Amino acid sequence: MCLRDTNSECMGGMCMCKTNFTLVGGVCREDGSTGGCCNAGNTCTDELAVCTDGLCVCSMNSTAISGWCIADGSVGGFCDGTGND
């Protein structure tokens, strides 16, 4: 049993990412999600992510937070601290 990542499973005595998941930065990310590999057709399931060099990354003006791209200036996203965004 692999305790630290629910997207992994024990295979041959080692914790490995489950099918359709890719190891990115020590975490198994779902293919098509932010940080995961791009799906067929180079598409990402997160609407704010774009496929870059085979991985889904957040587009400009959005930030990856807990595996999802959050638009900067929106609730949960980054802001500049002036109170105007």
C-alpha positions as CSV (number, residue, x, y, z in Angstrom):
1,M,0.0,0.0,0.0
2,C,1.3,3.5,-0.9
3,L,0.4,5.9,1.8
4,R,1.5,9.4,0.5
5,D,-0.2,9.5,-2.9
6,T,-3.7,8.1,-3.5
7,N,-2.8,8.2,-7.3
8,S,-0.1,5.6,-6.8
9,E,-0.2,1.8,-6.3
10,C,2.3,-0.8,-5.2
11,M,3.8,-2.6,-8.2
12,G,6.7,-5.0,-7.8
13,G,7.4,-3.7,-4.3
14,M,7.6,-0.1,-5.4
15,C,5.0,2.7,-5.3
16,M,4.3,3.7,-8.9
17,C,1.8,6.1,-10.5
18,K,-1.4,4.5,-11.5
19,T,-2.3,4.2,-15.2
20,N,-3.1,7.6,-16.8
21,F,-1.1,9.4,-14.1
22,T,2.5,10.8,-14.4
23,L,5.1,11.5,-11.7
24,V,5.7,15.2,-11.6
25,G,7.7,16.8,-8.8
26,G,7.3,13.7,-6.6
27,V,3.5,13.7,-7.0
28,C,1.3,11.6,-9.4
29,R,-0.7,14.0,-11.5
30,E,-3.6,12.9,-13.7
31,D,-2.8,13.1,-17.4
32,G,-4.5,16.2,-18.7
33,S,-4.6,18.0,-15.4
34,T,-2.2,20.8,-14.3
35,G,1.2,19.3,-14.0
36,G,0.3,16.0,-15.8
37,C,1.0,15.0,-19.3
38,C,-1.2,16.4,-22.1
39,N,-4.0,14.1,-23.3
40,A,-4.3,12.9,-26.9
41,G,-4.4,15.9,-29.2
42,N,-2.3,18.0,-26.8
43,T,-5.3,19.0,-24.7
44,C,-5.6,19.6,-21.0
45,T,-8.7,19.0,-18.9
46,D,-8.1,22.2,-16.9
47,E,-9.6,25.0,-19.0
48,L,-6.9,27.5,-17.8
49,A,-4.0,25.1,-18.6
50,V,-2.1,24.8,-21.9
51,C,0.0,22.0,-23.3
52,T,3.7,23.0,-23.2
53,D,6.5,20.5,-23.9
54,G,4.1,17.6,-23.1
55,L,2.9,18.9,-19.7
56,C,-0.2,20.9,-18.8
57,V,0.9,24.2,-17.3
58,C,-1.2,27.2,-16.2
59,S,-1.7,29.9,-18.9
60,M,-0.7,33.5,-18.3
61,N,-2.6,35.2,-15.5
62,S,-3.3,32.0,-13.7
63,T,-1.5,30.1,-11.0
64,A,-1.4,26.4,-10.1
65,I,-2.9,25.9,-6.7
66,S,-3.6,22.4,-5.3
67,G,-3.3,20.9,-8.8
68,W,-5.7,23.4,-10.5
69,C,-5.1,26.6,-12.4
70,I,-6.8,29.5,-10.6
71,A,-7.2,32.8,-12.4
72,D,-5.1,35.5,-10.8
73,G,-7.4,38.1,-9.1
74,S,-10.2,35.7,-8.5
75,V,-11.1,34.1,-5.2
76,G,-8.3,31.7,-4.3
77,G,-5.9,33.2,-6.9
78,F,-3.0,35.5,-6.5
79,C,-3.4,39.3,-6.3
80,D,-1.0,42.2,-6.1
81,G,-1.9,43.2,-2.6
82,T,-3.4,46.6,-3.4
83,G,-7.0,45.7,-2.8
84,N,-7.9,46.7,-6.4
85,D,-7.9,43.3,-8.0
